[in-house]
Amino acid sequence: MRATDTTPEHEFDADGDSDSNQNSNVDKTDQADDALTDLPPSAKLVYKVLEYEGTMTQNELATESRLCARTVRYALGKLEDGNHVESRVCLQDARQSTYRIIDS
């Protein structure tokens, strides 16, 4: 016996309006995922770590992703070339940069 899916196609809030804000956030995530499809796996992993953890240094990214520093550096280069990530000088240590996802 097969159960039928009773999930509504559109969700509505208490006012009866559709929940378009939630759908637009999902669309943004889908667009970001589509833009990342041509990137190497290391760049995708670094992007996801930044997505979950927020702004991080290269050393923090290497620790969190368990990738070697050279691979993280390569991945960040690919992400910066594709305008997915931006870097800024770290205020605590000017020898380092912090990386964050560019809001699109």
N, C-alpha and C positions, 0 to 999 in steps of 0.2 A: 504494500500500500504506500502510495506516494503522497507526502504532505504538500499542500499548496502554499505558496508564498503569499502571505497576507500583508506584507509590508506595503504601505502606500507609496506611490511614485513621488509625491511631494509631501513634505512635512509642513505642518502649520503650527503657528504659535497660539497662545491663548486668545488673541484677537482674531484669529482666523486668517491671518496673513501668512504667506509662504515664508519660509526661513531662507531668504535669498542671501543674507550675509554669510551664513555658514557655507552655502553653495559657492559663493564667490571666493572664499578662502580655500576651498577644495580646488577650485579652478586654478587659483594661483599656484598651488602646490603641484597640480598636474602640469601646468605650463613649465614650471621650474624643472620637473622631472623630465619632460620632453626635451628641454634644452640641454640636459646633462647626458642624454643617451649616447652622444658621440664621444664623450670623455672617457679616459681610462678608468678602470675600477678604483685606483687609488684616489683619483680626483673626486669620484662620486662619494667615497667613504669620507674623505676630508670635508666635503660639502655637508654631508649628513651630520658629522660631528659638530660642525659650526652651527648647523640648523638646530640641533638639540641643546648645545652647550652655550651658544652665543659667542661673543668676541673672545679670541684666544691667541696666544703667541704660537710661533712655530714649535717650540719645545713642548708646550702644553698639548698641541695637536698631535705631536709624535707620541707622547705618553698616552693620551686618551685613545688614539686610533691603533696603537701598537705597531705603527709603521716606522721604518728608520727615517732619520732626519733628511737624508737625501731624497727619499721617495716623497716625503711631505713637501719638500721644497719644489720638486718637480710638479706635484699635484697642484700646489698653490700657484705656480707659474701658469699652468693650463687654465685654472679657474680665473686668474687675473686677466689672461689673454682673452677669455670668453666673456669678460665683464660680469662674472658671477660673484666675485669676491673683491674687496678692496683692502688695501693695507694702509696702516697709519703707524707713525712712530710711537712706540710705547713710552708713556710718560714716566713710568717708574725706572726704566732702563732704556736710554736712547739708542743703545746698540741693538735692540730688538724691535720688531714690528708686531703690531696686533692685526689680526685678520677678522673680517666680518663679512657676512653675506650682504650684497647690494640689494636693497629693496627695489623691486620693479613694479 
